[in-house]
């Protein structure tokens, strides 16, 4: 009897897929419907989990959604290998891959909503996201090595790289998306080579 009592106090085994399902559900709801459709109840239904389980982890939809966005909108920040072309291509590949998914749509929506509803999104990454900060360090280090001309703007270079990847994924018509995705590797090669040629041509001697 004592063993059964101890066992009952431990509860059910932890569900290893619980957090993934919750985050995926929150991202999908937010990406396609915005803040108004995200609620603890809606996420619970979408993820097929109990509301009580969510409230044990998150007190409200704000904390849940912010955690989901932080977990799903992630790029590798260990990108400065010393090979500038390969590093930039890896960044662009990650960004393009993100924008093919609900997380990419959520990223775009968050950028707009953060300006309209600053009270909801608060001050997370107020000084810049880890990815953006890492990308700017990459450019500054490339300038220091002589791989890029002095005075190359990290902001402009990353705007070119990220902006192009974002536009390529988001403005491609739905019937052409599969074809565009299949050709992503050649697109990424052309994108990075064009940006580097332009930066070196404009900024160089």
C-alpha positions in Angstrom: 0.0 0.0 0.0 2.8 2.4 0.9 4.4 1.8 -2.5 1.1 2.6 -4.3 0.7 5.7 -2.3 4.2 6.9 -3.2 3.6 6.1 -6.8 0.3 8.1 -6.9 2.0 11.2 -5.6 4.5 11.2 -8.4 1.8 11.7 -11.0 2.0 10.6 -14.6 5.3 10.3 -16.4 6.4 13.5 -18.0 5.3 13.7 -21.7 8.4 14.3 -23.7 6.5 15.8 -26.6 4.3 18.1 -24.5 6.3 21.3 -24.9 6.8 20.7 -28.7 3.1 20.3 -29.3 2.2 23.3 -27.2 4.7 25.5 -28.9 3.8 24.3 -32.4 0.1 24.9 -31.6 0.8 28.4 -30.3 2.9 29.3 -33.3 0.3 28.0 -35.8 -2.5 29.9 -34.1 -0.6 33.1 -33.9 0.8 32.9 -37.4 -2.5 32.4 -39.1 -4.8 34.4 -36.7 -2.8 36.8 -34.7 -3.0 37.7 -31.0 -6.8 37.7 -30.9 -7.1 33.9 -31.6 -4.4 32.9 -29.2 -5.6 31.8 -25.8 -4.8 29.1 -23.2 -7.9 27.3 -24.3 -7.2 27.5 -28.0 -3.7 26.3 -27.6 -4.9 23.4 -25.4 -7.4 22.3 -28.0 -4.9 22.6 -30.9 -2.1 20.8 -29.0 -4.6 18.2 -27.5 -3.5 18.8 -23.9 -5.4 19.9 -20.8 -5.7 23.6 -19.9 -4.7 22.7 -16.4 -1.4 21.4 -17.7 -0.7 24.6 -19.5 -1.5 26.7 -16.4 1.0 24.7 -14.5 3.7 26.1 -16.8 2.3 29.4 -18.0 0.1 31.8 -16.1 -1.3 33.4 -19.2 -1.2 33.5 -23.0 1.4 36.2 -23.1 4.1 34.2 -21.3 3.2 31.1 -23.3 3.3 32.8 -26.7 6.6 34.6 -25.9 8.2 31.4 -24.9 6.9 29.7 -28.1 8.2 32.5 -30.3 11.6 32.4 -28.6 11.8 28.6 -29.0 10.7 28.5 -32.6 12.3 31.6 -34.1 15.9 30.5 -33.6 18.9 30.7 -35.9 22.4 29.4 -35.2 24.5 32.2 -33.7 27.8 30.2 -33.8 28.3 31.2 -37.4 31.6 33.0 -37.5 33.9 30.3 -38.9 36.2 32.6 -40.8 34.8 31.6 -44.2 32.7 34.7 -44.9 30.8 33.3 -47.9 30.0 30.0 -46.2 28.9 31.9 -43.1 26.6 34.3 -44.9 25.2 31.4 -47.0 24.4 29.5 -43.8 22.7 32.5 -42.3 20.6 33.0 -45.5 19.7 29.3 -45.6 18.5 29.3 -42.1 16.4 32.5 -42.6 14.9 31.2 -45.9 14.1 27.9 -44.2 12.4 29.7 -41.4 10.2 31.7 -43.8 8.9 28.6 -45.5 7.2 27.7 -42.2 4.6 29.0 -39.8 7.4 30.2 -37.6 8.4 32.6 -40.4 4.9 33.9 -40.7 4.8 34.3 -36.9 8.1 36.2 -37.1 6.7 38.7 -39.5 3.5 39.1 -37.5 5.5 39.6 -34.3 7.5 42.4 -35.9 4.3 44.3 -36.7 2.6 43.5 -33.4 5.6 44.5 -31.3 5.2 48.0 -32.7 1.4 48.1 -32.3 1.3 46.3 -28.9 4.6 47.0 -27.1 3.0 46.3 -23.8 2.4 42.7 -24.8 5.9 41.9 -26.2 7.7 43.8 -23.5 11.5 44.2 -23.5 12.8 40.8 -24.6 15.9 41.4 -26.7 15.4 45.1 -26.4 19.1 45.6 -27.4 18.7 43.3 -30.4 18.1 39.6 -31.0 21.0 37.2 -30.5 21.0 36.3 -34.2 21.2 39.9 -35.3 24.0 40.7 -32.9 25.9 37.6 -34.0 25.5 38.5 -37.6 26.8 42.0 -37.1 29.8 40.7 -35.3 30.4 38.4 -38.2 30.6 41.3 -40.6 32.8 43.4 -38.3 35.2 40.5 -37.9 35.3 40.0 -41.7 36.2 43.7 -42.1 39.0 43.3 -39.5 40.3 40.2 -41.4 40.3 42.2 -44.7 37.6 40.0 -46.2 35.3 43.0 -46.6 36.3 46.6 -47.3 36.7 49.1 -44.4 33.4 50.9 -43.7 31.2 48.0 -44.7 27.9 48.4 -42.9 26.8 45.3 -40.9 23.3 46.7 -40.9 23.1 47.2 -44.7 24.7 43.8 -45.5 22.4 41.9 -43.2 19.4 43.9 -44.5 20.3 42.7 -48.0 20.7 39.1 -46.9 17.7 38.7 -44.6 15.5 41.0 -46.6 16.1 39.0 -49.8 15.4 35.7 -48.1 12.2 37.0 -46.5 10.9 38.4 -49.8 11.8 35.3 -51.8 9.8 33.1 -49.4 6.9 35.4 -48.6 6.0 36.8 -52.1 6.4 33.5 -54.0 2.8 32.5 -55.1 1.5 29.3 -53.4 1.5 27.2 -56.6 5.2 28.0 -57.1 6.4 27.4 -53.6 7.4 23.8 -54.0 9.4 24.7 -57.1 11.1 27.6 -55.4 12.0 25.5 -52.4 13.5 22.8 -54.7 15.7 25.5 -56.2 16.7 27.1 -52.9 20.3 26.0 -53.0 21.0 27.7 -56.4 19.1 30.8 -55.2 21.2 31.0 -52.0 24.4 30.7 -54.0 23.4 33.5 -56.4 22.1 35.7 -53.5 25.3 35.5 -51.4 27.6 35.9 -54.4 25.6 38.9 -55.7 25.6 40.6 -52.3 29.4 40.1 -51.8 30.2 41.3 -55.3 28.1 44.4 -54.7 29.5 45.2 -51.3 33.1 44.8 -52.5 32.4 46.6 -55.7 30.8 49.6 -54.1 33.0 49.8 -51.0 36.3 48.7 -52.5 38.9 50.8 -54.2 
